[in-house]
């Protein structure tokens, strides 16, 4: 059952951008955690609106699933194509920019020259 829930999360929410699936897969008091703290299900839906505005052609692969008791951990890989928009300014203000500016500048050049999907794969592998 948990595996099917995880599959639907990646297929419906991430790949298709179906925000309504969150209402089905999560409880009303659902909290997701980011570097900015905990956020509600509604904030998660807002995130998906932003995400879909700058990425498309998503591919998500669940590499590993580990289930123990009532917990499920998923290791996953995602690829997407950058459409343009707020990503560069967002990354420039992130910790990545401060810690890895040389690598970040290389990534930005690759993003601009031949698309995010290839650049992200190369950035990940280098």
BANUZA-445798 format. One record per residue: residue number from 1; y, x, z of N, C-alpha, C in turn. Coordinates in pm, whole numbers. Layout:
pos = NUM; n_v = Y; n_u = X; n_w = Z; ca_v = Y; ca_u = X; ca_w = Z; c_v = Y; c_u = X; c_w = Z
...
***
This chain:
pos = 1; n_v = -120; n_u = 82; n_w = 0; ca_v = 0; ca_u = 0; ca_w = 0; c_v = 127; c_u = 86; c_w = 0
pos = 2; n_v = 130; n_u = 190; n_w = 84; ca_v = 248; ca_u = 276; ca_w = 90; c_v = 269; c_u = 350; c_w = -42
pos = 3; n_v = 158; n_u = 393; n_w = -103; ca_v = 169; ca_u = 462; ca_w = -231; c_v = 232; c_u = 370; c_w = -336
pos = 4; n_v = 189; n_u = 246; n_w = -339; ca_v = 245; ca_u = 149; ca_w = -435; c_v = 394; c_u = 127; c_w = -409
pos = 5; n_v = 433; n_u = 124; n_w = -282; ca_v = 575; ca_u = 109; ca_w = -247; c_v = 655; c_u = 228; c_w = -299
pos = 6; n_v = 602; n_u = 349; n_w = -280; ca_v = 670; ca_u = 469; ca_w = -329; c_v = 680; c_u = 468; c_w = -482
pos = 7; n_v = 574; n_u = 428; n_w = -549; ca_v = 577; ca_u = 421; ca_w = -695; c_v = 684; c_u = 323; c_w = -743
pos = 8; n_v = 692; n_u = 208; n_w = -677; ca_v = 793; ca_u = 109; ca_w = -715; c_v = 934; c_u = 160; c_w = -688
pos = 9; n_v = 950; n_u = 234; n_w = -579; ca_v = 1080; ca_u = 293; ca_w = -545; c_v = 1129; c_u = 381; c_w = -660
pos = 10; n_v = 1041; n_u = 470; n_w = -708; ca_v = 1081; ca_u = 561; ca_w = -815; c_v = 1091; c_u = 491; c_w = -950
pos = 11; n_v = 998; n_u = 401; n_w = -981; ca_v = 1000; ca_u = 333; ca_w = -1110; c_v = 1115; c_u = 234; c_w = -1120
pos = 12; n_v = 1130; n_u = 151; n_w = -1020; ca_v = 1230; ca_u = 43; ca_w = -1026; c_v = 1369; c_u = 89; c_w = -985
pos = 13; n_v = 1378; n_u = 155; n_w = -872; ca_v = 1511; ca_u = 191; ca_w = -821; c_v = 1570; c_u = 309; c_w = -897
pos = 14; n_v = 1500; n_u = 423; n_w = -897; ca_v = 1557; ca_u = 540; ca_w = -962; c_v = 1552; c_u = 532; c_w = -1114
pos = 15; n_v = 1437; n_u = 504; n_w = -1172; ca_v = 1426; ca_u = 508; ca_w = -1317; c_v = 1501; c_u = 395; c_w = -1385
pos = 16; n_v = 1488; n_u = 274; n_w = -1333; ca_v = 1551; ca_u = 159; ca_w = -1397; c_v = 1685; c_u = 122; c_w = -1335
pos = 17; n_v = 1716; n_u = 172; n_w = -1217; ca_v = 1842; ca_u = 138; ca_w = -1151; c_v = 1843; c_u = -3; c_w = -1093
pos = 18; n_v = 1727; n_u = -59; n_w = -1070; ca_v = 1714; ca_u = -195; ca_w = -1017; c_v = 1749; c_u = -195; c_w = -868
pos = 19; n_v = 1871; n_u = -233; n_w = -836; ca_v = 1916; ca_u = -233; ca_w = -697; c_v = 1851; c_u = -344; c_w = -614
pos = 20; n_v = 1812; n_u = -453; n_w = -678; ca_v = 1750; ca_u = -564; ca_w = -606; c_v = 1618; c_u = -525; c_w = -541
pos = 21; n_v = 1553; n_u = -422; n_w = -595; ca_v = 1425; ca_u = -380; ca_w = -538; c_v = 1443; c_u = -329; c_w = -395
pos = 22; n_v = 1562; n_u = -280; n_w = -362; ca_v = 1587; ca_u = -234; ca_w = -225; c_v = 1571; c_u = -347; c_w = -124
pos = 23; n_v = 1614; n_u = -468; n_w = -163; ca_v = 1600; ca_u = -582; ca_w = -73; c_v = 1453; c_u = -615; c_w = -48
pos = 24; n_v = 1371; n_u = -589; n_w = -148; ca_v = 1228; ca_u = -617; ca_w = -135; c_v = 1153; c_u = -506; c_w = -61
pos = 25; n_v = 1190; n_u = -382; n_w = -84; ca_v = 1115; ca_u = -269; ca_w = -29; c_v = 1165; c_u = -221; c_w = 108
pos = 26; n_v = 1283; n_u = -264; n_w = 149; ca_v = 1339; ca_u = -217; ca_w = 275; c_v = 1374; c_u = -333; c_w = 367
pos = 27; n_v = 1385; n_u = -303; n_w = 494; ca_v = 1428; ca_u = -401; ca_w = 593; c_v = 1581; c_u = -409; c_w = 593
pos = 28; n_v = 1634; n_u = -513; n_w = 652; ca_v = 1778; ca_u = -532; ca_w = 655; c_v = 1851; c_u = -418; c_w = 728
pos = 29; n_v = 1786; n_u = -359; n_w = 829; ca_v = 1849; ca_u = -249; ca_w = 904; c_v = 1815; c_u = -111; c_w = 847
pos = 30; n_v = 1772; n_u = -105; n_w = 721; ca_v = 1740; ca_u = 19; ca_w = 651; c_v = 1857; c_u = 117; c_w = 660
pos = 31; n_v = 1824; n_u = 243; n_w = 684; ca_v = 1925; ca_u = 349; ca_w = 688; c_v = 1874; c_u = 465; c_w = 603
pos = 32; n_v = 1959; n_u = 514; n_w = 512; ca_v = 1925; ca_u = 637; ca_w = 442; c_v = 2020; c_u = 745; c_w = 493
pos = 33; n_v = 1968; n_u = 866; n_w = 497; ca_v = 2043; ca_u = 977; ca_w = 554; c_v = 2082; c_u = 1075; c_w = 445
pos = 34; n_v = 2206; n_u = 1119; n_w = 451; ca_v = 2257; ca_u = 1219; ca_w = 359; c_v = 2332; c_u = 1323; c_w = 442
pos = 35; n_v = 2392; n_u = 1417; n_w = 375; ca_v = 2468; ca_u = 1520; ca_w = 449; c_v = 2589; c_u = 1460; c_w = 519
pos = 36; n_v = 2625; n_u = 1336; n_w = 483; ca_v = 2739; ca_u = 1269; ca_w = 545; c_v = 2696; c_u = 1171; c_w = 653
pos = 37; n_v = 2570; n_u = 1176; n_w = 695; ca_v = 2522; ca_u = 1088; ca_w = 801; c_v = 2439; c_u = 973; c_w = 747
pos = 38; n_v = 2421; n_u = 871; n_w = 831; ca_v = 2340; ca_u = 755; ca_w = 794; c_v = 2422; c_u = 650; c_w = 721
pos = 39; n_v = 2354; n_u = 578; n_w = 631; ca_v = 2422; ca_u = 477; ca_w = 550; c_v = 2334; c_u = 354; c_w = 534
pos = 40; n_v = 2397; n_u = 242; n_w = 507; ca_v = 2328; ca_u = 114; ca_w = 494; c_v = 2263; c_u = 98; c_w = 357
pos = 41; n_v = 2187; n_u = -8; n_w = 345; ca_v = 2124; ca_u = -44; ca_w = 218; c_v = 2232; c_u = -70; c_w = 113
pos = 42; n_v = 2344; n_u = -131; n_w = 153; ca_v = 2453; ca_u = -158; ca_w = 58; c_v = 2513; c_u = -28; c_w = 5
pos = 43; n_v = 2525; n_u = 72; n_w = 90; ca_v = 2575; ca_u = 203; ca_w = 44; c_v = 2476; c_u = 267; c_w = -52
pos = 44; n_v = 2348; n_u = 245; n_w = -29; ca_v = 2246; ca_u = 297; ca_w = -120; c_v = 2261; c_u = 231; c_w = -257
pos = 45; n_v = 2295; n_u = 104; n_w = -260; ca_v = 2318; ca_u = 34; ca_w = -387; c_v = 2443; c_u = 89; c_w = -455
pos = 46; n_v = 2547; n_u = 117; n_w = -378; ca_v = 2669; ca_u = 177; ca_w = -435; c_v = 2638; c_u = 314; c_w = -494
pos = 47; n_v = 2554; n_u = 390; n_w = -425; ca_v = 2514; ca_u = 520; ca_w = -477; c_v = 2450; c_u = 505; c_w = -615
pos = 48; n_v = 2361; n_u = 404; n_w = -629; ca_v = 2293; ca_u = 385; ca_w = -757; c_v = 2392; c_u = 347; c_w = -867
pos = 49; n_v = 2493; n_u = 269; n_w = -835; ca_v = 2596; ca_u = 237; ca_w = -935; c_v = 2663; c_u = 364; c_w = -984
pos = 50; n_v = 2700; n_u = 451; n_w = -889; ca_v = 2763; ca_u = 578; ca_w = -926; c_v = 2666; c_u = 663; c_w = -1008
pos = 51; n_v = 2543; n_u = 675; n_w = -960; ca_v = 2443; ca_u = 757; ca_w = -1026; c_v = 2422; c_u = 712; c_w = -1170
pos = 52; n_v = 2405; n_u = 582; n_w = -1193; ca_v = 2382; ca_u = 529; ca_w = -1328; c_v = 2505; c_u = 548; c_w = -1417
pos = 53; n_v = 2622; n_u = 563; n_w = -1358; ca_v = 2742; ca_u = 581; ca_w = -1439; c_v = 2751; c_u = 721; c_w = -1499
pos = 54; n_v = 2679; n_u = 820; n_w = -1443; ca_v = 2689; ca_u = 956; ca_w = -1496; c_v = 2556; c_u = 1014; c_w = -1544
pos = 55; n_v = 2443; n_u = 947; n_w = -1518; ca_v = 2313; ca_u = 996; ca_w = -1564; c_v = 2238; c_u = 888; c_w = -1641
pos = 56; n_v = 2152; n_u = 930; n_w = -1733; ca_v = 2062; ca_u = 838; ca_w = -1802; c_v = 1937; c_u = 915; c_w = -1843
pos = 57; n_v = 1842; n_u = 846; n_w = -1907; ca_v = 1715; ca_u = 905; ca_w = -1950; c_v = 1640; c_u = 971; c_w = -1834
pos = 58; n_v = 1635; n_u = 900; n_w = -1722; ca_v = 1568; ca_u = 953; ca_w = -1604; c_v = 1417; c_u = 965; c_w = -1626
pos = 59; n_v = 1361; n_u = 1067; n_w = -1565; ca_v = 1216; ca_u = 1084; ca_w = -1557; c_v = 1186; c_u = 1127; c_w = -1414
pos = 60; n_v = 1099; n_u = 1056; n_w = -1345; ca_v = 1064; ca_u = 1088; ca_w = -1207; c_v = 912; c_u = 1101; c_w = -1197
pos = 61; n_v = 868; n_u = 1208; n_w = -1134; ca_v = 727; ca_u = 1234; ca_w = -1115; c_v = 702; c_u = 1255; c_w = -966
pos = 62; n_v = 607; n_u = 1180; n_w = -911; ca_v = 567; ca_u = 1203; ca_w = -774; c_v = 460; c_u = 1312; c_w = -777
pos = 63; n_v = 496; n_u = 1430; n_w = -728; ca_v = 407; ca_u = 1545; ca_w = -733; c_v = 299; c_u = 1538; c_w = -625
pos = 64; n_v = 337; n_u = 1497; n_w = -506; ca_v = 243; ca_u = 1489; ca_w = -394; c_v = 279; c_u = 1371; c_w = -306
pos = 65; n_v = 177; n_u = 1307; n_w = -251; ca_v = 195; ca_u = 1203; ca_w = -150; c_v = 109; c_u = 1240; c_w = -31
pos = 66; n_v = 170; n_u = 1237; n_w = 86; ca_v = 96; ca_u = 1265; ca_w = 209; c_v = 118; c_u = 1145; c_w = 301
pos = 67; n_v = 10; n_u = 1081; n_w = 338; ca_v = 18; ca_u = 963; ca_w = 424; c_v = -53; c_u = 993; c_w = 555
pos = 68; n_v = 17; n_u = 965; n_w = 664; ca_v = -43; ca_u = 983; ca_w = 795; c_v = 9; c_u = 871; c_w = 886
pos = 69; n_v = -81; n_u = 788; n_w = 932; ca_v = -41; ca_u = 675; ca_w = 1016; c_v = 53; c_u = 583; c_w = 940
pos = 70; n_v = 168; n_u = 556; n_w = 997; ca_v = 265; ca_u = 468; ca_w = 932; c_v = 370; c_u = 545; c_w = 853
pos = 71; n_v = 346; n_u = 673; n_w = 828; ca_v = 442; ca_u = 757; ca_w = 756; c_v = 388; c_u = 797; c_w = 620
pos = 72; n_v = 479; n_u = 810; n_w = 525; ca_v = 446; ca_u = 856; ca_w = 390; c_v = 553; c_u = 957; c_w = 349
pos = 73; n_v = 510; n_u = 1073; n_w = 305; ca_v = 600; ca_u = 1176; ca_w = 255; c_v = 571; c_u = 1194; c_w = 107
pos = 74; n_v = 677; n_u = 1201; n_w = 27; ca_v = 663; ca_u = 1219; ca_w = -117; c_v = 740; c_u = 1343; c_w = -160
pos = 75; n_v = 672; n_u = 1432; n_w = -231; ca_v = 739; ca_u = 1544; ca_w = -297; c_v = 750; c_u = 1503; c_w = -443
pos = 76; n_v = 871; n_u = 1507; n_w = -496; ca_v = 893; ca_u = 1456; ca_w = -630; c_v = 982; c_u = 1548; c_w = -711
pos = 77; n_v = 978; n_u = 1531; n_w = -842; ca_v = 1062; ca_u = 1603; ca_w = -936; c_v = 1132; c_u = 1500; c_w = -1023
pos = 78; n_v = 1259; n_u = 1521; n_w = -1047; ca_v = 1334; ca_u = 1430; ca_w = -1133; c_v = 1412; c_u = 1505; c_w = -1238
pos = 79; n_v = 1417; n_u = 1447; n_w = -1357; ca_v = 1499; ca_u = 1499; ca_w = -1466; c_v = 1587; c_u = 1385; c_w = -1513
pos = 80; n_v = 1705; n_u = 1419; n_w = -1558; ca_v = 1796; ca_u = 1319; ca_w = -1612; c_v = 1895; c_u = 1388; c_w = -1705
pos = 81; n_v = 1961; n_u = 1308; n_w = -1786; ca_v = 2062; ca_u = 1360; ca_w = -1877; c_v = 2200; c_u = 1321; c_w = -1825
pos = 82; n_v = 2287; n_u = 1418; n_w = -1817; ca_v = 2423; ca_u = 1399; ca_w = -1770; c_v = 2508; c_u = 1337; c_w = -1881
pos = 83; n_v = 2569; n_u = 1222; n_w = -1853; ca_v = 2653; ca_u = 1152; ca_w = -1951; c_v = 2796; c_u = 1202; c_w = -1947
pos = 84; n_v = 2837; n_u = 1258; n_w = -1838; ca_v = 2976; ca_u = 1295; ca_w = -1817; c_v = 3032; c_u = 1213; c_w = -1702
pos = 85; n_v = 3138; n_u = 1261; n_w = -1644; ca_v = 3198; ca_u = 1188; ca_w = -1534; c_v = 3213; c_u = 1272; c_w = -1410
pos = 86; n_v = 3194; n_u = 1211; n_w = -1295; ca_v = 3229; ca_u = 1269; ca_w = -1167; c_v = 3140; c_u = 1376; c_w = -1111
pos = 87; n_v = 3039; n_u = 1420; n_w = -1178; ca_v = 2946; ca_u = 1517; ca_w = -1121; c_v = 3010; c_u = 1652; c_w = -1095
pos = 88; n_v = 3082; n_u = 1706; n_w = -1190; ca_v = 3137; ca_u = 1841; ca_w = -1176; c_v = 3233; c_u = 1847; c_w = -1057
pos = 89; n_v = 3324; n_u = 1751; n_w = -1045; ca_v = 3417; ca_u = 1753; ca_w = -932; c_v = 3343; c_u = 1734; c_w = -800
pos = 90; n_v = 3238; n_u = 1654; n_w = -799; ca_v = 3159; ca_u = 1635; ca_w = -677; c_v = 3090; c_u = 1765; c_w = -637
pos = 91; n_v = 3028; n_u = 1833; n_w = -732; ca_v = 2958; ca_u = 1957; ca_w = -700; c_v = 3054; c_u = 2068; c_w = -657
pos = 92; n_v = 3174; n_u = 2071; n_w = -713; ca_v = 3270; ca_u = 2174; ca_w = -676; c_v = 3310; c_u = 2164; c_w = -530
pos = 93; n_v = 3305; n_u = 2045; n_w = -474; ca_v = 3342; ca_u = 2029; ca_w = -334; c_v = 3224; c_u = 2041; c_w = -239
pos = 94; n_v = 3106; n_u = 2058; n_w = -293; ca_v = 2986; ca_u = 2061; ca_w = -209; c_v = 2960; c_u = 2200; c_w = -153
pos = 95; n_v = 2867; n_u = 2206; n_w = -62; ca_v = 2825; ca_u = 2333; ca_w = -4; c_v = 2767; c_u = 2425; c_w = -112
pos = 96; n_v = 2706; n_u = 2367; n_w = -215; ca_v = 2651; ca_u = 2447; ca_w = -324; c_v = 2761; c_u = 2533; c_w = -386
pos = 97; n_v = 2877; n_u = 2475; n_w = -408; ca_v = 2990; ca_u = 2547; ca_w = -467; c_v = 3030; c_u = 2664; c_w = -378
pos = 98; n_v = 3035; n_u = 2640; n_w = -249; ca_v = 3080; ca_u = 2743; ca_w = -156; c_v = 2978; c_u = 2856; c_w = -143
pos = 99; n_v = 2848; n_u = 2821; n_w = -144; ca_v = 2744; ca_u = 2921; ca_w = -123; c_v = 2698; c_u = 2989; c_w = -252
pos = 100; n_v = 2697; n_u = 2914; n_w = -361; ca_v = 2632; ca_u = 2963; ca_w = -483; c_v = 2727; c_u = 2954; c_w = -603
pos = 101; n_v = 2850; n_u = 3000; n_w = -588; ca_v = 2947; ca_u = 2979; ca_w = -695; c_v = 2906; c_u = 3048; c_w = -824
pos = 102; n_v = 2842; n_u = 3165; n_w = -819; ca_v = 2799; ca_u = 3231; ca_w = -942; c_v = 2695; c_u = 3146; c_w = -1014
pos = 103; n_v = 2593; n_u = 3100; n_w = -940; ca_v = 2491; ca_u = 3015; ca_w = -1000; c_v = 2552; c_u = 2882; c_w = -1047
pos = 104; n_v = 2645; n_u = 2829; n_w = -968; ca_v = 2708; ca_u = 2703; ca_w = -1004; c_v = 2786; c_u = 2717; c_w = -1133
pos = 105; n_v = 2863; n_u = 2824; n_w = -1146; ca_v = 2941; ca_u = 2845; ca_w = -1269; c_v = 2849; c_u = 2856; c_w = -1389
pos = 106; n_v = 2735; n_u = 2921; n_w = -1372; ca_v = 2636; ca_u = 2930; ca_w = -1480; c_v = 2584; c_u = 2791; c_w = -1515
pos = 107; n_v = 2555; n_u = 2710; n_w = -1413; ca_v = 2506; ca_u = 2573; ca_w = -1436; c_v = 2611; c_u = 2491; c_w = -1511
pos = 108; n_v = 2737; n_u = 2500; n_w = -1471; ca_v = 2843; ca_u = 2423; ca_w = -1537; c_v = 2852; c_u = 2461; c_w = -1684
pos = 109; n_v = 2846; n_u = 2589; n_w = -1714; ca_v = 2851; ca_u = 2632; ca_w = -1854; c_v = 2734; c_u = 2575; c_w = -1934
pos = 110; n_v = 2615; n_u = 2577; n_w = -1875; ca_v = 2498; ca_u = 2523; ca_w = -1942; c_v = 2510; c_u = 2371; c_w = -1959
pos = 111; n_v = 2561; n_u = 2303; n_w = -1857; ca_v = 2581; ca_u = 2158; ca_w = -1868; c_v = 2671; c_u = 2124; c_w = -1987
pos = 112; n_v = 2776; n_u = 2201; n_w = -2000; ca_v = 2873; ca_u = 2172; ca_w = -2106; c_v = 2821; c_u = 2212; c_w = -2244
pos = 113; n_v = 2735; n_u = 2315; n_w = -2250; ca_v = 2695; ca_u = 2364; ca_w = -2380; c_v = 2578; c_u = 2290; c_w = -2443
pos = 114; n_v = 2480; n_u = 2248; n_w = -2364; ca_v = 2366; ca_u = 2182; ca_w = -2430; c_v = 2298; c_u = 2075; c_w = -2347
pos = 115; n_v = 2368; n_u = 2015; n_w = -2257; ca_v = 2315; ca_u = 1897; ca_w = -2189; c_v = 2250; c_u = 1927; c_w = -2056
pos = 116; n_v = 2258; n_u = 1830; n_w = -1969; ca_v = 2214; ca_u = 1848; ca_w = -1831; c_v = 2063; c_u = 1862; c_w = -1818
pos = 117; n_v = 1985; n_u = 1789; n_w = -1895; ca_v = 1840; ca_u = 1791; ca_w = -1875; c_v = 1787; c_u = 1933; c_w = -1891
pos = 118; n_v = 1825; n_u = 2000; n_w = -1998; ca_v = 1781; ca_u = 2137; ca_w = -2020; c_v = 1842; c_u = 2231; c_w = -1918
pos = 119; n_v = 1971; n_u = 2213; n_w = -1890; ca_v = 2039; ca_u = 2302; ca_w = -1796; c_v = 1978; c_u = 2291; c_w = -1658
pos = 120; n_v = 1947; n_u = 2170; n_w = -1613; ca_v = 1891; ca_u = 2154; ca_w = -1480; c_v = 1752; c_u = 2216; c_w = -1473
pos = 121; n_v = 1674; n_u = 2203; n_w = -1577; ca_v = 1543; ca_u = 2266; ca_w = -1578; c_v = 1555; c_u = 2416; c_w = -1570
pos = 122; n_v = 1647; n_u = 2474; n_w = -1649; ca_v = 1665; ca_u = 2618; ca_w = -1648; c_v = 1720; c_u = 2664; c_w = -1514
pos = 123; n_v = 1814; n_u = 2591; n_w = -1460; ca_v = 1873; ca_u = 2627; ca_w = -1331; c_v = 1765; c_u = 2627; c_w = -1224
pos = 124; n_v = 1679; n_u = 2528; n_w = -1227; ca_v = 1571; ca_u = 2517; ca_w = -1128; c_v = 1474; c_u = 2634; c_w = -1142
pos = 125; n_v = 1443; n_u = 2673; n_w = -1264; ca_v = 1341; ca_u = 2775; ca_w = -1285; c_v = 1393; c_u = 2916; c_w = -1263
pos = 126; n_v = 1524; n_u = 2937; n_w = -1276; ca_v = 1579; ca_u = 3073; ca_w = -1264; c_v = 1589; c_u = 3119; c_w = -1120
***
